Amino acid sequence: MSQGYKTPPDQIDMQRAEHKIRSAGALGFVLFGMAVGAAYWLLPVFIAFPVELGERLAFAARAGAVVLFCVLVGVGLVSTTRRFSPEDIGGSAAGPPSERLAIYVAFLQNTLEQAVLAVGFYVAYASLVAGAWLSLIPVSVAFFIVGRVLFLRGYRQGVEGRALGMVLTMTPAIVGYPVVFILILTNAITT
């Protein structure tokens, strides 16, 4: 017995799903590259990016708070759905979740995982760069928020519906962590 939002495994066109994931991935990386390039040149006109370490870390912490607010939204969706659903009010130990709650639980879990990666990246990155290079952080936050909205909206459509949202959420961390590691190595070699 499958729930309405879950396609049985034997009915999933894996080639189509993989193509959709690859297409979303390519689009996400192109959009992110364009956004970072534009932000590096344009945002310093509107934002005075910090230079001192303490101010940079505070900047990253504020960006992280925006991302963690998305986790709070996920918690709210789960608790509100549970509170008003006779199937779910007993809690997760009382039985499997309803279809609606299962989607919100999956959204919350994925958002929490992505938020941990994002906030860790923001703090590490802010400890290594200053000035206009910090424009990567607000771009990453914007991608996180848009990615989460698209991920949740597309959840009932399966992998094809979630793909772009997932890619937009993850691209900053996928790009950012290697940059952080390169900066760490470069700093270690030059000092």
Backbone as CSV, one residue per row, in Angstrom:
resi,resn,N_x,N_y,N_z,CA_x,CA_y,CA_z,C_x,C_y,C_z
1,MET,0.851,-1.188,0.000,0.000,0.000,0.000,0.883,1.232,0.000
2,SER,0.736,2.103,-0.971,1.542,3.322,-1.009,0.662,4.532,-0.755
3,GLN,1.281,5.558,-0.184,0.551,6.789,0.057,0.553,7.599,-1.233
4,GLY,-0.364,8.557,-1.345,-0.549,9.318,-2.565,0.672,10.076,-3.048
5,TYR,1.530,10.510,-2.155,2.689,11.300,-2.554,3.894,10.424,-2.886
6,LYS,3.785,9.138,-2.658,4.929,8.249,-2.826,4.691,7.309,-4.000
7,THR,5.518,7.466,-5.026,5.425,6.601,-6.200,6.073,5.264,-5.878
8,PRO,5.403,4.160,-6.186,6.018,2.856,-5.954,7.322,2.742,-6.744
9,PRO,8.344,2.109,-6.166,9.661,2.025,-6.822,9.614,1.470,-8.238
10,ASP,8.729,0.510,-8.499,8.684,-0.083,-9.838,8.032,0.840,-10.875
11,GLN,7.489,1.979,-10.435,6.879,2.930,-11.354,7.737,4.185,-11.559
12,ILE,8.926,4.208,-10.989,9.814,5.362,-11.139,10.695,5.160,-12.360
13,ASP,10.694,6.141,-13.230,11.563,6.134,-14.407,12.904,6.708,-13.951
14,MET,13.845,5.820,-13.633,15.129,6.244,-13.070,15.925,7.114,-14.038
15,GLN,15.853,6.835,-15.325,16.579,7.657,-16.300,16.025,9.086,-16.315
16,ARG,14.729,9.188,-16.297,14.089,10.514,-16.277,14.429,11.242,-14.980
17,ALA,14.378,10.539,-13.864,14.697,11.150,-12.573,16.141,11.633,-12.545
18,GLU,17.054,10.806,-13.028,18.474,11.183,-13.051,18.691,12.378,-13.973
19,HIS,18.009,12.401,-15.109,18.118,13.539,-16.027,17.628,14.821,-15.348
20,LYS,16.519,14.723,-14.637,15.960,15.893,-13.938,16.927,16.385,-12.868
21,ILE,17.534,15.474,-12.128,18.489,15.864,-11.090,19.702,16.545,-11.722
22,ARG,20.215,15.971,-12.796,21.380,16.570,-13.481,21.031,17.939,-14.069
23,SER,19.865,18.061,-14.663,19.448,19.351,-15.226,19.293,20.401,-14.132
24,ALA,18.663,20.008,-13.032,18.502,20.937,-11.908,19.869,21.314,-11.337
25,GLY,20.770,20.335,-11.263,22.114,20.605,-10.761,22.856,21.596,-11.628
26,ALA,22.806,21.409,-12.922,23.481,22.330,-13.840,22.887,23.731,-13.735
27,LEU,21.567,23.813,-13.713,20.903,25.106,-13.585,21.279,25.779,-12.267
28,GLY,21.265,25.014,-11.190,21.603,25.561,-9.874,23.013,26.119,-9.821
29,PHE,23.975,25.386,-10.377,25.360,25.858,-10.366,25.527,27.106,-11.228
30,VAL,24.874,27.147,-12.370,24.963,28.329,-13.243,24.343,29.541,-12.538
31,LEU,23.151,29.361,-11.986,22.497,30.469,-11.276,23.336,30.956,-10.102
32,PHE,23.916,30.013,-9.354,24.729,30.395,-8.207,25.968,31.170,-8.652
33,GLY,26.631,30.689,-9.672,27.806,31.395,-10.185,27.471,32.808,-10.634
34,MET,26.366,32.952,-11.343,25.946,34.280,-11.794,25.595,35.173,-10.604
35,ALA,24.885,34.613,-9.635,24.479,35.397,-8.467,25.686,35.838,-7.647
36,VAL,26.647,34.959,-7.463,27.838,35.312,-6.691,28.632,36.393,-7.414
37,GLY,28.799,36.243,-8.718,29.518,37.258,-9.488,28.848,38.616,-9.397
38,ALA,27.529,38.640,-9.587,26.790,39.905,-9.506,26.863,40.487,-8.101
39,ALA,26.719,39.635,-7.090,26.739,40.112,-5.705,28.101,40.683,-5.328
40,TYR,29.172,40.057,-5.784,30.515,40.543,-5.456,30.698,41.987,-5.941
41,TRP,30.150,42.287,-7.108,30.309,43.635,-7.668,29.233,44.600,-7.197
42,LEU,28.016,44.141,-6.980,26.910,45.044,-6.684,26.620,45.241,-5.194
43,LEU,26.706,44.188,-4.397,26.337,44.320,-2.981,27.189,45.309,-2.197
44,PRO,28.496,45.419,-2.456,29.276,46.407,-1.691,28.799,47.853,-1.878
45,VAL,28.043,48.114,-2.933,27.465,49.442,-3.124,26.397,49.704,-2.066
46,PHE,25.713,48.636,-1.617,24.598,48.772,-0.683,24.923,48.312,0.738
47,ILE,25.905,47.440,0.876,26.237,46.858,2.182,27.713,47.116,2.476
48,ALA,27.979,47.601,3.680,29.372,47.749,4.116,29.778,46.431,4.774
49,PHE,30.445,45.585,4.022,30.847,44.287,4.555,31.946,44.462,5.593
50,PRO,31.881,43.708,6.674,32.866,43.864,7.750,34.256,43.378,7.353
51,VAL,35.236,43.929,8.053,36.627,43.570,7.813,37.223,42.868,9.030
52,GLU,36.891,43.340,10.218,37.431,42.751,11.450,36.798,41.385,11.728
53,LEU,37.595,40.489,12.300,37.151,39.105,12.516,35.857,39.020,13.321
54,GLY,35.772,39.717,14.426,34.571,39.657,15.262,33.328,40.089,14.516
55,GLU,33.448,41.149,13.726,32.310,41.639,12.939,31.939,40.653,11.829
56,ARG,32.945,40.027,11.243,32.676,39.026,10.190,31.935,37.831,10.775
57,LEU,32.361,37.385,11.953,31.686,36.246,12.591,30.266,36.614,13.003
58,ALA,30.065,37.850,13.451,28.710,38.304,13.786,27.837,38.333,12.529
59,PHE,28.416,38.746,11.420,27.716,38.755,10.136,27.272,37.338,9.773
60,ALA,28.182,36.387,9.933,27.862,34.981,9.646,26.791,34.457,10.593
61,ALA,26.867,34.851,11.865,25.872,34.390,12.844,24.484,34.916,12.488
62,ARG,24.409,36.162,12.063,23.105,36.716,11.664,22.565,35.995,10.425
63,ALA,23.436,35.689,9.486,23.014,34.931,8.307,22.531,33.539,8.720
64,GLY,23.257,32.936,9.653,22.863,31.622,10.153,21.510,31.648,10.832
65,ALA,21.202,32.759,11.519,19.899,32.871,12.188,18.763,32.852,11.176
66,VAL,18.973,33.440,10.011,17.944,33.426,8.968,17.704,31.989,8.503
67,VAL,18.776,31.250,8.299,18.670,29.853,7.873,17.994,29.016,8.963
68,LEU,18.378,29.235,10.201,17.770,28.473,11.292,16.299,28.824,11.483
69,PHE,15.893,30.014,11.053,14.475,30.346,11.064,13.698,29.384,10.169
70,CYS,14.312,28.947,9.068,13.668,27.956,8.199,13.431,26.640,8.946
71,VAL,14.354,26.286,9.837,14.152,25.094,10.673,12.960,25.322,11.592
72,LEU,12.875,26.521,12.168,11.741,26.855,13.034,10.420,26.748,12.273
73,VAL,10.402,27.197,11.032,9.196,27.063,10.206,8.844,25.579,10.047
74,GLY,9.843,24.740,9.786,9.606,23.299,9.671,9.043,22.701,10.948
75,VAL,9.584,23.106,12.085,9.067,22.636,13.381,7.615,23.071,13.532
76,GLY,7.323,24.306,13.153,5.953,24.805,13.247,4.988,24.033,12.355
77,LEU,5.425,23.693,11.145,4.568,22.913,10.242,4.255,21.540,10.830
78,VAL,5.274,20.898,11.399,5.075,19.570,11.987,4.159,19.656,13.204
79,SER,4.440,20.585,14.117,3.648,20.641,15.352,2.215,21.081,15.085
80,THR,2.020,22.023,14.171,0.664,22.478,13.857,-0.134,21.367,13.184
81,THR,0.484,20.676,12.252,-0.204,19.572,11.576,-0.566,18.489,12.585
82,ARG,0.362,18.162,13.455,0.118,17.129,14.464,-1.028,17.541,15.387
83,ARG,-1.028,18.812,15.785,-2.021,19.298,16.754,-3.438,19.242,16.204
84,PHE,-3.602,19.422,14.882,-4.945,19.461,14.305,-5.311,18.211,13.511
85,SER,-4.537,17.144,13.661,-4.809,15.915,12.918,-5.082,14.764,13.878
86,PRO,-6.289,14.192,13.835,-6.592,13.053,14.705,-5.648,11.871,14.470
87,GLU,-5.152,11.714,13.228,-4.232,10.620,12.893,-2.852,10.820,13.524
88,ASP,-2.499,12.077,13.776,-1.124,12.391,14.169,-0.964,12.943,15.574
89,ILE,-2.059,13.292,16.231,-1.952,13.974,17.515,-1.295,13.113,18.597
90,GLY,-1.317,11.802,18.411,-0.700,10.901,19.390,0.819,10.926,19.367
91,GLY,1.410,11.554,18.367,2.868,11.631,18.270,3.436,10.514,17.417
92,SER,4.729,10.584,17.168,5.362,9.627,16.266,5.390,8.212,16.826
93,ALA,5.343,8.057,18.129,5.354,6.719,18.720,3.993,6.026,18.590
94,ALA,2.940,6.795,18.269,1.590,6.224,18.189,1.294,5.548,16.857
95,GLY,2.168,5.723,15.888,1.944,5.096,14.586,2.544,5.927,13.474
96,PRO,2.447,5.419,12.239,3.018,6.159,11.113,2.282,7.483,10.901
97,PRO,2.979,8.468,10.383,2.344,9.770,10.173,1.379,9.747,8.991
98,SER,0.450,10.685,9.004,-0.429,10.871,7.851,0.424,11.362,6.685
99,GLU,-0.158,11.331,5.487,0.579,11.781,4.301,1.064,13.219,4.470
100,ARG,0.184,14.085,4.907,0.549,15.501,5.062,1.668,15.664,6.079
101,LEU,1.560,15.016,7.212,2.592,15.140,8.239,3.907,14.528,7.768
102,ALA,3.849,13.424,7.052,5.073,12.773,6.578,5.891,13.721,5.697
103,ILE,5.222,14.496,4.879,5.919,15.456,4.025,6.579,16.532,4.877
104,TYR,5.868,17.047,5.862,6.440,18.089,6.718,7.594,17.553,7.568
105,VAL,7.481,16.318,8.020,8.577,15.710,8.784,9.811,15.562,7.895
106,ALA,9.612,15.100,6.669,10.734,14.969,5.742,11.344,16.335,5.436
107,PHE,10.502,17.338,5.256,10.979,18.703,5.024,11.794,19.198,6.214
108,LEU,11.275,19.000,7.404,11.984,19.439,8.615,13.330,18.738,8.744
109,GLN,13.349,17.445,8.566,14.596,16.700,8.708,15.628,17.180,7.688
110,ASN,15.208,17.311,6.440,16.131,17.747,5.395,16.592,19.189,5.635
111,THR,15.680,20.047,6.076,16.034,21.444,6.340,17.029,21.535,7.485
112,LEU,16.847,20.738,8.508,17.793,20.737,9.630,19.176,20.288,9.160
113,GLU,19.232,19.235,8.368,20.520,18.757,7.845,21.208,19.837,7.017
114,GLN,20.449,20.456,6.127,21.012,21.492,5.269,21.424,22.726,6.061
115,ALA,20.660,23.062,7.104,20.978,24.230,7.926,22.298,24.040,8.670
116,VAL,22.539,22.845,9.179,23.804,22.572,9.867,24.970,22.789,8.906
117,LEU,24.852,22.266,7.702,25.906,22.452,6.704,26.071,23.928,6.342
118,ALA,24.969,24.622,6.152,25.023,26.026,5.742,25.653,26.903,6.821
119,VAL,25.185,26.780,8.049,25.699,27.635,9.122,27.175,27.358,9.376
120,GLY,27.572,26.106,9.342,28.987,25.773,9.487,29.824,26.420,8.401
121,PHE,29.322,26.390,7.176,30.025,27.033,6.068,30.134,28.533,6.284
122,TYR,29.032,29.194,6.670,29.056,30.652,6.855,30.113,31.056,7.870
123,VAL,30.149,30.360,8.999,31.093,30.719,10.063,32.533,30.483,9.606
124,ALA,32.785,29.321,9.024,34.147,29.017,8.568,34.587,30.010,7.496
125,TYR,33.723,30.289,6.555,34.051,31.199,5.459,34.308,32.613,5.988
126,ALA,33.441,33.084,6.878,33.598,34.432,7.433,34.874,34.568,8.257
127,SER,35.369,33.466,8.787,36.619,33.533,9.557,37.840,33.666,8.645
128,LEU,37.650,33.460,7.347,38.767,33.432,6.402,38.800,34.580,5.403
129,VAL,37.664,35.239,5.163,37.619,36.304,4.159,37.020,37.572,4.756
130,ALA,37.194,38.675,4.040,36.656,39.956,4.495,36.143,40.742,3.295
131,GLY,35.443,41.809,3.578,34.995,42.719,2.540,34.023,42.088,1.563
132,ALA,34.173,42.457,0.297,33.225,42.025,-0.748,33.147,40.516,-0.889
133,TRP,34.191,39.795,-0.485,34.149,38.327,-0.569,33.035,37.757,0.299
134,LEU,32.612,38.506,1.321,31.517,38.047,2.179,30.164,38.081,1.464
135,SER,30.101,38.659,0.277,28.839,38.689,-0.471,28.336,37.282,-0.784
136,LEU,29.232,36.314,-0.736,28.830,34.925,-0.947,27.812,34.477,0.107
137,ILE,27.905,35.038,1.306,27.004,34.608,2.388,25.564,35.043,2.140
138,PRO,25.261,36.321,1.861,23.851,36.644,1.600,23.278,35.939,0.370
139,VAL,24.117,35.714,-0.628,23.650,34.953,-1.795,23.290,33.533,-1.356
140,SER,24.130,32.942,-0.521,23.875,31.580,-0.026,22.587,31.519,0.779
141,VAL,22.341,32.540,1.603,21.104,32.583,2.399,19.892,32.673,1.475
142,ALA,19.973,33.531,0.462,18.852,33.661,-0.478,18.591,32.338,-1.200
143,PHE,19.659,31.659,-1.613,19.501,30.365,-2.271,18.893,29.343,-1.309
144,PHE,19.283,29.387,-0.047,18.734,28.469,0.948,17.220,28.658,1.057
145,ILE,16.793,29.899,1.216,15.363,30.174,1.404,14.562,29.775,0.161
146,VAL,15.002,30.213,-1.004,14.292,29.861,-2.240,14.303,28.344,-2.430
147,GLY,15.432,27.717,-2.147,15.538,26.267,-2.274,14.573,25.526,-1.369
148,ARG,14.436,26.000,-0.140,13.518,25.337,0.789,12.074,25.481,0.346
149,VAL,11.709,26.654,-0.137,10.331,26.865,-0.613,10.042,25.941,-1.793
150,LEU,10.957,25.893,-2.759,10.749,25.031,-3.927,10.750,23.552,-3.559
151,PHE,11.605,23.165,-2.624,11.666,21.773,-2.173,10.320,21.353,-1.585
152,LEU,9.781,22.170,-0.693,8.504,21.828,-0.059,7.361,21.856,-1.068
153,ARG,7.324,22.864,-1.920,6.245,22.959,-2.917,6.260,21.786,-3.884
154,GLY,7.443,21.280,-4.203,7.539,20.205,-5.184,7.530,18.814,-4.591
155,TYR,7.392,18.703,-3.280,7.549,17.398,-2.637,6.582,16.347,-3.162
156,ARG,5.354,16.694,-3.362,4.346,15.712,-3.825,4.616,15.228,-5.250
157,GLN,5.453,15.945,-5.986,5.768,15.548,-7.362,6.960,14.611,-7.426
158,GLY,7.480,14.215,-6.303,8.605,13.286,-6.264,9.925,13.980,-6.530
159,VAL,10.895,13.186,-6.964,12.244,13.705,-7.160,12.262,14.864,-8.149
160,GLU,11.434,14.794,-9.164,11.409,15.856,-10.162,10.924,17.169,-9.569
161,GLY,10.022,17.094,-8.629,9.518,18.299,-7.987,10.470,18.866,-6.946
162,ARG,11.231,18.005,-6.327,12.148,18.443,-5.267,13.519,18.849,-5.791
163,ALA,13.892,18.410,-6.968,15.277,18.514,-7.448,15.831,19.936,-7.419
164,LEU,15.150,20.875,-8.030,15.697,22.228,-8.090,15.798,22.844,-6.697
165,GLY,14.799,22.621,-5.874,14.853,23.139,-4.506,16.026,22.579,-3.725
166,MET,16.264,21.304,-3.889,17.385,20.671,-3.198,18.711,21.221,-3.702
167,VAL,18.830,21.361,-5.011,20.072,21.870,-5.602,20.341,23.305,-5.149
168,LEU,19.316,24.151,-5.178,19.522,25.540,-4.767,19.917,25.623,-3.292
169,THR,19.355,24.762,-2.481,19.701,24.750,-1.063,21.145,24.323,-0.857
170,MET,21.570,23.293,-1.558,22.886,22.690,-1.315,24.046,23.312,-2.068
171,THR,23.791,23.950,-3.197,24.885,24.453,-4.019,25.869,25.336,-3.256
172,PRO,25.409,26.284,-2.426,26.391,27.090,-1.697,27.342,26.261,-0.832
173,ALA,26.849,25.240,-0.174,27.720,24.397,0.655,28.631,23.532,-0.210
174,ILE,28.092,23.018,-1.317,28.906,22.186,-2.208,30.063,22.994,-2.785
175,VAL,29.802,24.238,-3.135,30.847,25.119,-3.656,31.691,25.676,-2.508
176,GLY,31.018,26.042,-1.430,31.674,26.753,-0.344,32.685,25.967,0.463
177,TYR,32.379,24.732,0.789,33.321,23.962,1.608,34.664,23.731,0.919
178,PRO,34.700,23.382,-0.359,36.016,23.294,-1.007,36.765,24.633,-0.995
179,VAL,36.035,25.734,-1.168,36.675,27.058,-1.092,37.268,27.269,0.294
180,VAL,36.507,26.919,1.331,37.004,27.049,2.710,38.266,26.212,2.900
181,PHE,38.245,24.971,2.434,39.422,24.109,2.614,40.634,24.654,1.856
182,ILE,40.420,25.184,0.671,41.523,25.788,-0.091,42.073,27.001,0.655
183,LEU,41.188,27.834,1.192,41.636,29.004,1.956,42.400,28.597,3.215
184,ILE,41.936,27.556,3.881,42.636,27.063,5.078,44.033,26.596,4.695
185,LEU,44.129,25.804,3.642,45.449,25.325,3.196,46.349,26.468,2.748
186,THR,45.761,27.410,2.013,46.548,28.560,1.560,47.069,29.368,2.744
187,ASN,46.211,29.592,3.741,46.637,30.323,4.937,47.716,29.546,5.703
188,ALA,47.587,28.232,5.764,48.549,27.406,6.490,49.913,27.430,5.789
189,ILE,49.885,27.451,4.483,51.140,27.435,3.714,51.833,28.802,3.787
190,THR,51.049,29.873,3.749,51.638,31.218,3.731,52.024,31.741,5.100
191,THR,51.605,31.069,6.169,51.967,31.550,7.513,53.012,30.700,8.159
